[in-house]
């Protein structure tokens, strides 16, 4: 309902809001946050939190571009496919690092991912020597650009990515034994442990899945700008968490709304788009609006909890 009301507001502010080009742009731009937010939903439902997703995206993007520039494979298509596989492996390993450090080290996820955020972003800055890493080959750049700018029967590939990741995430959370374990661990860790659930394994896998979601977002993101720098993914962690909370997932864990998360990501992108089209509020205040939204959403959740 909130998303529908925002769309009505967008039309009132600027009739161009419902233009095919603008709608396509909104959906494509929301791909990165929506994809990452799916993984964040699993992490939060399991009682964790990942603040490193933006820095992780920057590091994985840099590694992918360096691989594309290596020229290890002559054929551009095979090179791109290999780079996509590298992205998935790198993302999974980053997620595994966060998960194992948190569970085996028995350190709060907030602290672990705050530390890894600094590690990942610093590694990317070191690889880029303080600048940016850009795809050098024009042939590779042209071939890879279709992943972001191409479409299938008129539906942009990024939109298909959102749908695919969301369907898979919803299936894992709602229709598998592992999804039930994630909800159980997030609801009450002690009860889950006494029930025979391996809390450490369940939580570690949520971080690995988060890393894979980041990797998928990177696969779609890299062809958009064909470069990565220390500012890549900056603020994505706040936006992803905001999308999750706005979508109805309880920040304390145990309750998750996967499709609500997708709606939350779209809401944030639509709000930013309306701000740009209206010229009533500076685009530089989008971060402030997102911060206010997450506070309001948390107050609403607390009010609903007290009402029960």
Secondary structure by P-SEA (a helix, b strand, c coil): caaaaaaaaaaaaccccccaaaaaaaaaaaaaaaaaaaaaaaaaaacccccaaaaaaaaaaaaaaaaaaccccccaaaaaaaaaaaaaaaaaaaaaaaaaaaacccccaaaaaaaaaaaaaaaaaaaacccccccccaaaaaaaccccccccccccaaaaaaaaaaaaaaaaacccaaaaaaaaaaacaaaaaaaccaaaaaaaaaaaaaaaaaaaaaaaaaaaccccccccccaaaaaaaaaaaaaccccccccccaaaaaaaaaaaaaaaaaaaaaccccccaaaaaaaaaaaaaaaaaaaaaaac
